[in-house]
Amino acid sequence: MNYKITVIKGDGIGPEIIDQTITVLEAVSEKCGISFTFKEEMMGGCAIDKYGVPLPESTLKTCRESDSVLLGAVGGPKWEGLPGDRTPEAGLLGIRAGLGLYANLRPAVIYEALREASPLKPEIVEGKIDILVVRELTGGIYFGQRGREEKGTANEWAYDTERYSVAEIERIARTAFEAASKRRGIVTSVDKANVLESSKLWREVVIRVAKDYPDITLNHMYVDNASMQLIRDPGQFDVIVTTNMFGDILSDEASMITGSIGMLPSASLGSGKLGLYEPIHGSAPDIAGQDKANPIATILSAAMMLRYSLEEYAAADIVENAVRKVLEKGYRTPDIASFGGKVVGTAEMGRLIAEEVREYEL
């Protein structure tokens, strides 16, 4: 089986972490007898520099014709101050909408070898911490009507509109319930139904969808309480489903519980198998080109790609096992080396994980 993968390296550390991920996928190809055809396209700041837009139509076309999309990171200070529709981040919003990717899956897992890296007290993170944040991705306040009035005056004001339809809420809720059915069977729906009308509808629809999943336990939390509970008792969570903005915030909070944002992958999915896979961290231009970046989040994103879009489940398990083995042997990039270990660079970490893939006993 040959899979067509669109590769978007992006800005900052993006090219470095993508290169190491491809190294690991090449090892997967050797080990599992599958092959990949990689086609590189541009998005983000580099696309602005070359084409004047953050998401060229040619990039979107190539993505639509591929089996999956692997993304590094976009953005940086160089492009700050540009109009909103010309920023690197606008490219992210555009590709999600253009590919119909409405569900963002962000796992936050504490690896035993990195338990001490968590900023939380040991007694809080003892036991297994394995959270999946399911974030609605193409609706809500990020895509709602916005604008400014009375510009240039002392009375200037701005607005952003939070808007959700029943259909948008229902499909993301089903994504969360389906995910929970393969995990611990608990869904926590996060909203602000005591204040926002959009959240009241959100809760009504989630409750209705839950009736189709009688084996799943459904809980509700207001977003302020959920942000507190993630710190107080993260082990209570299995799957969290929430809106675009709340998910953006809570998934970053959940990521820091694990000790490093450089460890966490994500998958953006739609109604078909095509998905967009990327680390949740940014482009980190301050360390770009210095062989310091942690490629593990991107490598784990590739594992999610193998599982969700390509349905190569064994290959996904092999990659995740390889990451775990390398960490257990004490290898660390600088961002996860606070508690000791053998510090290695970006390229060496990629090589080590690829080697573990090749040595895995089928």
Residue, then its C-alpha position, 0 to 999 in steps of 0.5 A: m500500500n502506498y500512501k500520498i502524504t502532503v507535507i507542510k513544513g511551515d516556519g521556525i522549527g517546522p522543517e526540523i521536526i518534520d524532517q525527523t518525522i519523515t525519518v521515522l516514517e521511512a523506518v515504518s515503511e521498512k518495518c511494515g511493508i507500506s510506502f509513502t509518497f511525500k509531496e511538499e507544499m507551503m503554508g504560513g509565513c513562508a507562503i506569505d513571503k513567496y506567494g503573498v498569502p498564507l494558504p495558496e490554492s495549490t496547497l489546498k488542492t494537493c491536500r485534497e488529493s492526498d491521503s493525509v496531511l502532515l504539518g510542522a508549525v507556522g507563524g513567528p514575530k516576522w509576520e506580526g502586524l499583518p491584516g488578520d486574513r493575511t497572517p500565518e494563523a489565517g492559513l491554519l483556519g483556512i486549511r481546516a475549513g477548506l478540508g472540512l476538518y471539524a474535530n480536533l483531537r488532542p491527547a495529553v498523556i503523562y509518560e512514566a519516564l517523564r512523570e517528574a516533569s509535570p509541574l503538579k505535585p506527585e500525589i496529583v499525577e500518580g496513577k495514569i493520566d490519559i486525557l483526550v480533548v475533542r475540540e470543535l474546530t470550524g465553528g464558534i467565535y473564531f469563525g463567527q461574525r466580527g468587526r469594529e464600529e466607530k473606528g478612529t473615535a474615542n467610542e470605537w468598539a469591536y465584536d466577535t460572535e459565538r455561533y453554533s448550529v445543532a448540526e455542528i454540535e451534534r457531529i462533534a459530540r458524536t466524535a467524542f462519544e465514539a472516542a470514549s467508547k474505545r477508551r474509559g467510557i467517560v465524556t465531560s462536556v465543557d460549556k458556559a451554559n449558565v451565561l451563554e445562549s450558544s452554550k445552552l444549545w450546546r448542552e441540550v444537543v450533547i444530552r440528546v446525542a448521549k441517549d444514543y450511547p447508553d454505555i457512556t457516562l456523560n458529565h457537564m462542567y462550566v469552563d471555569n470549573a473545568s480549568m480548575q479541575l484539570i489542575r486539581d484532579p486531572g485523573q478524573f477526565d477521559v474525553i473532554v468535548t468542548t467548543n473551539m475557543f474553550g478547547d483551544i485554551l483547555s487543551d494547552e492547559a492539559s498539555m502542560i500537565t504532562g510537563s512539556i508542550g513539545m510532547l503532545p500531538s494532535a489530529s484534525l478530522g472531518s467526515g472522511k479519512l483525510g486528516l491534518y496532523e500537527p504538534i500543538h506547539g508553535s514554531a519556536p523561532d528562537i531555537a530554529g536551526q539550532d538542533k534543540a527542538n523536540p520532534i516527539a510531538t510531531i512524530l506522535s502526530a504521525a502515529m495518530m495519522l497512521r491510526y486515524s487516516l491510514e488505519e495502519y494500527a500496528a504501525a501506529d503502535i510501533v511508533e508510540n512504543a518506540v517513543r516510549k522506549v527512547l524515553e525509558k532509556g533516558y534520552r531527552t531533548p533540552d525541553i524535557a531534560s530538567f530532571g536529568g537524562k542524556v540530552v540529545g538534539t533534534a536529529e539524534m532524537g529522530r534517529l533514536i526513535a527510527e532505530e527503535v522502530r526498526e528493532y521492534e519485534l513483530 
